[in-house]
Amino acid sequence: MEKRIGIIGVIIQERQSAAPKVNEMLGAFGDLIVGRIGLPYKDKGVNVIGLIVESTTDELGALTGKLGMIQGVRVKSLMV
């Protein structure tokens, strides 16, 4: 399968319990990640992570699926 560029948006609502799990998952899929930016959005009580990835659709699905299973985490992705 051909690798393509993708964007993943991650919103963490339960930082204390979810952030370590998210970081562990991102480390496990680190070879797919081209760039990452994380911002605390204190006014809304959430943290936002933006990822640029280069992956197959299967790899993107595996990463977003596992992230989405973490309590307090919402994930959306786009592949071009």
N, C-alpha and C positions, 0 to 999 in steps of 0.2 A: 504494500500500500504506500501511496505517496504521502509524504509529510507536507502539511500546509500550515499557514500562519493562523493563529486563533487568539481570541481575547476571552479571558475569564474574569468575571466580577464576583467577588465574594463579600458578603456582608455578615459580620459576626455580631450577634446580639447578646450573647452570654460570654463575654470576654474571659472571665476567670476560668471557666470550665472548658470552653471551646478553643481558645487560642493555642494552647499547647498541642491539642490534637490536630488542628489545622496546620501548624508549623511542622509537625511530624510528617503529615501526609505530603506537604509540599517538598519536604526533604527527600521523601521516598520517590517522588516524581521529578526531582530536581534536574534531571538530564533533559526534560522537555521545556523547562522554563528559560526563556530568553531574557525577560525583564520582569521586575516586580516593584510595585509601589504600595505602601500601606499608610493609611491616614486615619487617625482617630477623629470621629465626628461627635465631639462631646455634647453638642447641643441636642443631638438625637439619641445619644447613649449607645452608639454603635461604632464599630471599626470597619473600614472598607479596605479591601485589598484588590488591586488590579494586576492581572498577570498577562504577559504576552508569552505565548507558547508556540512551539513548532512541533507538531505531532500529527499522527494519523487520527482519523475520526474515532477509531477504537480506543486509542490512548487517551484522547480528550474525554471520551465518555467514561472511561475507567476513573480518571482523576476527578471529574465533576461528580460522578456518582458517589464516590467515596467521601468527597467533601460534603455533599448534600445529605449524607446519612448522619453527620455529626449534629447533635442537638444544639440548637441556637445558631445554625449556619444556613444561609441561603446562597445559592449559586446560580449564575446564568452564564452562558457561553455563546460565542459566535465564531464561526470558522469561515475564512475566505479562500 
